Amino acid sequence: MLYRRDFLRSAASAATAAIVLPNPWETKNSFAGERPRQAKIADLAVIRVREKGGKGPTRAFLEITTNSDLNGVSGELFLDTPQQLAKMLPRLRELLVGRDLPDRESSAVWLWKGLYPNHRLESFAEGRDPLTDAAIWGTRRPRRHTDTGTVIMGLSAVDNALWDLRGKLAGQPVYRLLGGTRDSLPNYLSLTPTNNPQEDRQTARAWFDKGFHAQKWFLRHGPPDGEDGFRKNVAVVECVRTELGSEARLMFDFAVAGRNRCDWDVPYAVRLAKAITPFKPFWLEEPFSPEEIDSYARLRDTTEIPLATGEHTYTRWNVRPFLDRKLVHFIQSDPEWCGGISELLQIADLVRQYDGVRLVPHGHHILAAAQVVASQPETLCPMVEYGVLFTRDRQAFQTRILMPEHGRVALPTEPGLGPRMDWDRLERVG
């Protein structure tokens, strides 16, 4: 198993020999393969569904219907996205209903311009919030996502549903439309520690012996947890490395979801990085709030551990300053949050311009992320994330669940984003 430096060196040398896949943005309506069927958008709606008989939770999805027999679906929608989409639906209908598909112009960025013509998304790169014009660099979020970010998350859902629809109209998985030829993807597992080292060692070993040699473990503690929390973080790193040895590729991520915000500061992150460096982490993920860019610079200057970020950033313009300042080795933009598949493709084109940087999308859901990764060279997008708990749960209402085996995820063969909603066991409740 390659360690991080060997991986980056081999990936960089292989990049010059990599197959250059077709650029789906060369022409507005270009697709790989046969020309898809035509259809017009009839409506957009947030739908709520549950298992028949009222069993289990109610979950929200975005559905785009057409004048054909096909529709596009994205979700499960996350956090406040259903409420945000409900507010935007009247204007979104004005922009989309009656438009032809496939129409490559109808991306999240195009939709933003229709909704907010006087607010430039490019403001992100200038360090200002596109909606409020407030300065963002050097600030700390009070919660996981910003109000502007929630808007972009809603537009991401629309973009992904449009891609699902385009794939269904073409009778192909989305990654095939984009010229992808890979049939499976390497994956890493995301795992949550129990803070019982013996249990964590057993969990790490059990997955490793099943072929999952790449594992990411969440670090659940921060400065408010004092010395005891710090020791527990280090103990997670130490116990899994000691158990699995040098063959394992181990990443570590501050578990922002546990607090709904980041609360590490530079002294804490520097101290932790020094403590875990002997255990050779492959990366340390999102140690700071996404707007604390100078904190990333200070940590980069004090550690040899590669840094990863991007899960909670929005659009290519929010990502670019991290690349220009050479702060990270891994960008983790999430197609559910960053602007959809269309914007993640733009981010991929951006990342490929920076030597030694790779795109490994955050795995809030596997379907959209896998389609993009499969359309790119492995030297650029080497793997996908699979959360042992949350990635499976996000697929609960599908006809089948994509599950990795022996460290790889087989790509879906169904047209569109993948397995469809399982309407034989589901009912609409709104």
C-alpha positions as CSV (number, residue, x, y, z in Angstrom):
1,M,0.0,0.0,0.0
2,L,1.4,3.4,-0.9
3,Y,2.0,6.0,1.7
4,R,0.9,9.6,1.0
5,R,4.2,10.9,-0.6
6,D,4.6,7.8,-2.7
7,F,0.9,8.1,-3.8
8,L,1.3,11.8,-4.8
9,R,4.6,11.1,-6.6
10,S,3.2,8.2,-8.6
11,A,0.0,10.0,-9.4
12,A,1.9,13.1,-10.7
13,S,4.2,11.0,-12.9
14,A,1.3,9.0,-14.3
15,A,-0.8,12.1,-15.0
16,T,1.2,12.9,-18.2
17,A,0.4,9.4,-19.5
18,A,-3.3,9.4,-18.5
19,I,-6.0,9.1,-21.0
20,V,-7.6,12.5,-21.6
21,L,-11.3,12.0,-21.5
22,P,-13.7,14.1,-23.5
23,N,-14.4,17.5,-22.0
24,P,-18.2,17.6,-21.6
25,W,-18.1,21.4,-21.6
26,E,-16.6,21.9,-25.1
27,T,-20.0,22.5,-26.5
28,K,-23.2,23.3,-24.6
29,N,-25.1,20.2,-25.6
30,S,-22.3,17.7,-26.4
31,F,-22.6,14.2,-25.0
32,A,-20.5,11.1,-25.4
33,G,-22.3,8.3,-27.3
34,E,-25.7,8.4,-29.0
35,R,-27.9,11.5,-29.0
36,P,-30.4,11.3,-26.2
37,R,-34.2,11.5,-26.5
38,Q,-35.7,14.9,-26.3
39,A,-38.1,16.1,-23.6
40,K,-39.4,19.3,-22.0
41,I,-39.5,20.0,-18.3
42,A,-43.0,20.0,-17.0
43,D,-42.6,20.7,-13.3
44,L,-40.3,20.6,-10.2
45,A,-41.5,19.6,-6.8
46,V,-40.1,18.6,-3.4
47,I,-41.7,15.2,-2.7
48,R,-41.9,13.5,0.7
49,V,-42.1,9.7,0.8
50,R,-42.1,6.9,3.3
51,E,-42.5,3.2,3.3
52,K,-46.1,2.0,2.7
53,G,-48.1,1.6,5.8
54,G,-46.5,4.6,7.5
55,K,-43.4,2.6,8.7
56,G,-40.2,4.4,9.3
57,P,-39.1,8.0,8.6
58,T,-40.4,10.4,6.0
59,R,-37.7,11.6,3.6
60,A,-37.6,14.4,1.1
61,F,-36.4,14.3,-2.5
62,L,-36.5,16.7,-5.5
63,E,-38.4,15.4,-8.5
64,I,-38.4,17.0,-12.0
65,T,-41.1,15.7,-14.3
66,T,-41.2,16.0,-18.1
67,N,-43.7,15.7,-20.9
68,S,-42.3,12.2,-21.4
69,D,-42.7,9.1,-19.2
70,L,-39.4,9.9,-17.4
71,N,-38.5,12.0,-14.5
72,G,-35.3,13.0,-12.7
73,V,-34.8,12.6,-8.9
74,S,-32.1,13.8,-6.5
75,G,-31.8,13.3,-2.8
76,E,-32.4,12.4,0.0
77,L,-32.3,16.2,0.6
78,F,-30.1,17.2,3.5
79,L,-30.6,19.5,6.5
80,D,-32.6,22.7,5.5
81,T,-32.4,22.0,1.7
82,P,-36.1,20.9,1.4
83,Q,-37.3,24.2,3.0
84,Q,-34.9,26.2,0.9
85,L,-36.0,24.6,-2.3
86,A,-39.7,25.1,-1.4
87,K,-39.0,28.9,-1.2
88,M,-37.2,28.9,-4.6
89,L,-39.6,26.6,-6.5
90,P,-41.8,29.4,-8.0
91,R,-38.8,31.1,-9.5
92,L,-37.2,27.8,-10.5
93,R,-40.3,26.8,-12.4
94,E,-40.2,30.1,-14.3
95,L,-36.6,29.4,-15.3
96,L,-36.9,25.7,-16.2
97,V,-40.5,24.7,-17.1
98,G,-40.7,24.3,-20.9
99,R,-37.0,24.0,-21.4
100,D,-35.6,21.2,-23.6
101,L,-33.6,18.4,-22.3
102,P,-30.8,17.5,-22.7
103,D,-29.8,21.1,-22.3
104,R,-26.3,21.5,-20.8
105,E,-26.8,25.2,-20.0
106,S,-29.2,24.4,-17.1
107,S,-26.6,24.1,-14.4
108,A,-26.6,25.3,-10.8
109,V,-24.5,28.4,-11.8
110,W,-26.9,29.2,-14.6
111,L,-29.8,28.9,-12.2
112,W,-28.1,31.1,-9.6
113,K,-27.7,33.9,-12.3
114,G,-31.4,33.6,-13.0
115,L,-32.4,33.8,-9.3
116,Y,-29.8,36.4,-8.2
117,P,-28.7,38.4,-11.3
118,N,-27.0,41.1,-9.2
119,H,-25.0,38.7,-7.0
120,R,-21.9,37.2,-8.5
121,L,-20.8,33.7,-7.3
122,E,-17.2,34.8,-8.2
123,S,-17.4,37.0,-5.1
124,F,-16.4,33.8,-3.2
125,A,-12.9,34.0,-4.7
126,E,-12.6,37.6,-3.6
127,G,-13.4,36.7,0.0
128,R,-17.0,37.9,0.1
129,D,-20.4,36.2,0.5
130,P,-22.2,36.4,-2.9
131,L,-25.6,37.2,-1.3
132,T,-24.7,39.4,1.6
133,D,-21.4,40.8,0.4
134,A,-20.0,40.2,3.9
135,A,-16.3,39.5,4.2
136,I,-15.8,35.7,4.8
137,W,-12.0,35.1,5.1
138,G,-10.9,34.8,8.6
139,T,-14.4,34.2,10.0
140,R,-15.7,31.1,11.8
141,R,-19.1,29.8,11.0
142,P,-21.6,29.5,13.8
143,R,-23.0,26.3,12.2
144,R,-22.2,23.7,9.6
145,H,-23.6,25.5,6.5
146,T,-24.2,29.2,5.7
147,D,-27.4,30.7,4.5
148,T,-25.9,31.2,1.0
149,G,-24.5,27.7,1.1
150,T,-28.0,26.3,1.7
151,V,-29.2,28.1,-1.4
152,I,-26.4,26.5,-3.4
153,M,-27.3,23.1,-1.9
154,G,-30.8,23.5,-3.2
155,L,-29.5,24.4,-6.7
156,S,-27.2,21.3,-6.4
157,A,-30.3,19.1,-6.0
158,V,-31.8,20.6,-9.1
159,D,-28.6,20.1,-11.1
160,N,-28.3,16.5,-10.0
161,A,-31.9,15.8,-10.8
162,L,-31.4,17.2,-14.3
163,W,-28.4,14.9,-14.8
164,D,-30.5,11.9,-13.6
165,L,-33.1,12.9,-16.2
166,R,-30.5,13.3,-19.0
167,G,-29.1,9.9,-18.3
168,K,-32.5,8.3,-18.3
169,L,-33.4,10.0,-21.6
170,A,-30.1,8.7,-23.1
171,G,-30.6,5.2,-21.6
172,Q,-27.1,5.4,-20.0
173,P,-25.5,6.0,-16.6
174,V,-24.4,9.6,-16.3
175,Y,-20.7,8.8,-16.2
176,R,-21.0,7.1,-19.7
177,L,-22.5,10.4,-21.0
178,L,-19.4,12.1,-19.8
179,G,-17.1,9.7,-21.5
180,G,-16.2,7.5,-18.5
181,T,-15.0,4.0,-19.0
182,R,-14.3,2.7,-15.5
183,D,-16.6,0.0,-14.1
184,S,-15.7,0.2,-10.5
185,L,-13.9,2.7,-8.1
186,P,-11.5,2.3,-5.2
187,N,-13.2,3.5,-2.0
188,Y,-12.2,4.4,1.5
189,L,-14.5,3.7,4.4
190,S,-15.4,6.5,6.9
191,L,-15.7,5.1,10.4
192,T,-16.7,6.7,13.8
193,P,-14.7,5.6,16.8
194,T,-16.3,4.5,20.1
195,N,-13.5,5.9,22.2
196,N,-12.9,2.4,23.4
197,P,-9.5,1.5,21.8
198,Q,-10.1,-2.2,22.0
199,E,-13.4,-1.9,20.1
200,D,-11.9,0.5,17.6
201,R,-9.0,-1.9,16.9
202,Q,-11.4,-4.7,16.3
203,T,-13.5,-2.6,14.0
204,A,-10.5,-1.4,12.0
205,R,-9.2,-5.0,11.7
206,A,-12.5,-6.5,10.7
207,W,-12.8,-4.0,7.8
208,F,-9.2,-4.3,6.8
209,D,-9.5,-8.1,6.6
210,K,-12.4,-7.7,4.3
211,G,-10.2,-5.7,1.9
212,F,-10.8,-2.2,3.1
213,H,-7.2,-1.0,3.4
214,A,-8.1,2.7,3.1
215,Q,-10.0,4.0,6.2
216,K,-10.9,7.4,7.5
217,W,-11.6,7.8,11.2
218,F,-13.4,10.8,12.7
219,L,-11.8,12.7,15.5
220,R,-14.7,13.7,17.7
221,H,-13.1,16.1,20.2
222,G,-11.9,19.7,20.2
223,P,-10.6,22.4,22.5
224,P,-13.8,22.5,24.6
225,D,-13.1,18.8,25.6
226,G,-9.8,19.7,27.2
227,E,-6.9,17.3,27.7
228,D,-9.1,14.2,28.0
229,G,-10.6,14.9,24.5
230,F,-7.1,15.6,23.1
231,R,-5.8,12.2,24.4
232,K,-8.9,10.4,23.0
233,N,-8.2,11.9,19.5
234,V,-4.6,10.8,19.6
235,A,-5.6,7.3,21.0
236,V,-7.8,6.7,17.9
237,V,-4.9,7.4,15.6
238,E,-2.5,5.3,17.6
239,C,-4.7,2.3,18.0
240,V,-5.8,1.9,14.4
241,R,-2.2,2.4,13.0
242,T,-0.8,0.0,15.6
243,E,-3.4,-2.5,14.7
244,L,-3.2,-2.3,10.9
245,G,0.4,-1.5,10.4
246,S,2.1,0.2,7.5
247,E,-0.1,-1.3,4.8
248,A,-3.2,0.7,5.7
249,R,-3.9,4.1,4.3
250,L,-5.3,6.0,7.2
251,M,-7.0,9.4,7.1
252,F,-8.4,11.5,10.0
253,D,-11.2,14.0,10.0
254,F,-12.5,16.4,12.6
255,A,-16.2,15.3,13.0
256,V,-17.8,18.7,12.4
257,A,-21.2,17.1,12.1
258,G,-21.1,16.1,15.8
259,R,-21.1,19.8,16.8
260,N,-22.7,21.2,13.7
261,R,-19.6,23.5,13.3
262,C,-15.8,23.6,13.5
263,D,-14.2,24.6,16.7
264,W,-10.5,23.7,16.3
265,D,-8.0,26.6,16.5
266,V,-4.4,26.8,15.2
267,P,-2.6,25.9,18.4
268,Y,-4.9,22.8,18.9
269,A,-4.5,21.7,15.3
270,V,-0.7,22.2,15.4
271,R,-0.4,20.3,18.6
272,L,-2.5,17.4,17.4
273,A,-0.7,17.2,14.0
274,K,2.6,16.9,15.9
275,A,1.2,14.2,18.1
276,I,-0.1,12.1,15.2
277,T,2.7,12.6,12.7
278,P,4.6,9.5,13.8
279,F,1.6,7.4,12.8
280,K,1.8,8.7,9.2
281,P,-1.7,9.9,8.3
282,F,-2.5,10.0,4.7
283,W,-4.3,13.3,5.3
284,L,-5.8,15.5,8.0
285,E,-9.3,16.7,6.9
286,E,-11.0,20.0,7.5
287,P,-9.3,21.0,10.7
288,F,-10.8,24.5,10.5
289,S,-14.0,26.3,9.5
290,P,-13.9,26.7,5.7
291,E,-13.4,30.5,5.8
292,E,-10.4,30.3,8.2
293,I,-8.0,30.2,5.3
294,D,-5.0,31.7,7.1
295,S,-5.3,29.0,9.7
296,Y,-4.8,26.4,7.0
297,A,-1.7,28.3,5.9
298,R,-0.3,28.3,9.4
299,L,-0.9,24.6,9.9
300,R,0.5,23.8,6.5
301,D,3.7,25.5,7.4
302,T,4.1,23.5,10.6
303,T,3.2,19.9,9.5
304,E,4.2,17.4,6.9
305,I,0.8,15.8,7.0
306,P,-1.2,16.6,3.8
307,L,-4.3,18.6,4.4
308,A,-7.7,18.0,2.8
309,T,-10.7,20.3,2.6
310,G,-13.6,21.4,0.5
311,E,-16.6,19.4,1.8
312,H,-18.2,22.6,3.1
313,T,-17.1,24.9,0.4
314,Y,-19.4,26.0,-2.5
315,T,-18.5,26.4,-6.2
316,R,-15.1,26.5,-7.9
317,W,-14.7,30.1,-6.7
318,N,-14.8,29.1,-3.1
319,V,-12.2,26.4,-3.7
320,R,-9.7,28.3,-5.9
321,P,-8.0,30.4,-3.1
322,F,-7.0,27.2,-1.4
323,L,-5.4,26.0,-4.6
324,D,-3.7,29.3,-5.4
325,R,-2.1,29.4,-2.0
326,K,-1.1,25.7,-2.2
327,L,-2.8,24.9,1.1
328,V,-4.1,21.4,0.5
329,H,-3.3,18.2,-1.3
330,F,-6.9,17.0,-1.6
331,I,-10.1,18.9,-2.6
332,Q,-13.3,17.2,-1.3
333,S,-16.1,19.2,-2.9
334,D,-19.5,17.4,-2.6
335,P,-21.8,17.4,-5.6
336,E,-24.8,17.5,-3.2
337,W,-23.5,20.8,-1.8
338,C,-21.0,22.5,-4.1
339,G,-23.3,23.2,-7.1
340,G,-24.2,19.7,-8.3
341,I,-22.5,17.4,-10.9
342,S,-22.1,20.3,-13.3
343,E,-20.1,22.3,-10.8
344,L,-18.1,19.4,-9.6
345,L,-17.0,18.8,-13.2
346,Q,-15.8,22.4,-13.3
347,I,-13.9,21.9,-10.0
348,A,-12.3,18.8,-11.5
349,D,-11.1,20.9,-14.5
350,L,-9.8,23.5,-12.0
351,V,-8.0,21.0,-9.8
352,R,-6.2,19.3,-12.7
353,Q,-4.3,22.6,-13.3
354,Y,-2.5,22.3,-9.9
355,D,0.3,19.8,-9.6
356,G,0.1,17.3,-6.7
357,V,-3.6,18.0,-5.9
358,R,-6.3,15.4,-6.2
359,L,-10.1,15.6,-6.1
360,V,-11.7,13.1,-3.7
361,P,-15.4,14.2,-3.4
362,H,-17.0,14.1,0.0
363,G,-19.5,11.2,0.2
364,H,-22.7,12.6,1.6
365,H,-24.2,10.4,-1.0
366,I,-22.5,7.9,-3.4
367,L,-24.5,8.3,-6.6
368,A,-23.6,11.7,-7.9
369,A,-20.1,11.6,-6.6
370,A,-19.4,8.2,-8.2
371,Q,-20.7,9.4,-11.6
372,V,-18.2,12.3,-11.6
373,V,-15.2,10.3,-10.3
374,A,-15.8,7.6,-12.9
375,S,-15.7,10.2,-15.7
376,Q,-12.2,11.4,-14.7
377,P,-8.8,9.8,-14.8
378,E,-7.8,7.9,-11.7
379,T,-4.7,10.1,-11.4
380,L,-7.1,13.1,-10.8
381,C,-9.9,11.3,-8.8
382,P,-8.3,8.3,-7.2
383,M,-11.2,7.1,-5.0
384,V,-14.6,7.8,-3.5
385,E,-15.8,8.0,0.1
386,Y,-18.2,5.5,1.6
387,G,-19.6,6.1,5.1
388,V,-20.3,2.8,6.8
389,L,-23.5,4.3,8.4
390,F,-24.6,7.4,6.5
391,T,-23.9,6.4,2.8
392,R,-25.9,3.2,3.1
393,D,-28.7,5.1,4.9
394,R,-29.0,7.7,2.1
395,Q,-29.9,4.9,-0.3
396,A,-32.6,3.3,1.9
397,F,-35.4,4.2,-0.5
398,Q,-33.7,2.9,-3.7
399,T,-34.5,-0.4,-5.5
400,R,-31.0,-1.5,-4.4
401,I,-28.1,-0.2,-2.4
402,L,-24.6,0.3,-3.7
403,M,-22.2,-1.5,-1.3
404,P,-18.5,-1.7,-1.7
405,E,-16.7,-5.0,-1.7
406,H,-13.0,-5.6,-1.1
407,G,-12.3,-1.9,-1.2
408,R,-14.1,-1.1,-4.4
409,V,-17.6,0.1,-5.4
410,A,-19.1,-1.2,-8.6
411,L,-20.6,1.6,-10.7
412,P,-24.4,1.5,-11.2
413,T,-25.5,0.3,-14.6
414,E,-29.0,1.9,-14.4
415,P,-29.6,4.9,-16.6
416,G,-29.2,8.3,-14.9
417,L,-27.6,8.5,-11.4
418,G,-28.3,4.9,-10.5
419,P,-30.9,2.7,-8.7
420,R,-34.3,4.3,-8.9
421,M,-36.8,5.0,-6.1
422,D,-38.5,1.8,-5.0
423,W,-42.1,2.8,-5.6
424,D,-43.3,-0.8,-5.0
425,R,-42.7,-0.2,-1.3
426,L,-43.0,3.6,-1.0
427,E,-45.8,6.1,-0.9
428,R,-45.9,9.8,-1.3
429,V,-47.0,11.9,1.7
430,G,-46.5,15.3,0.3
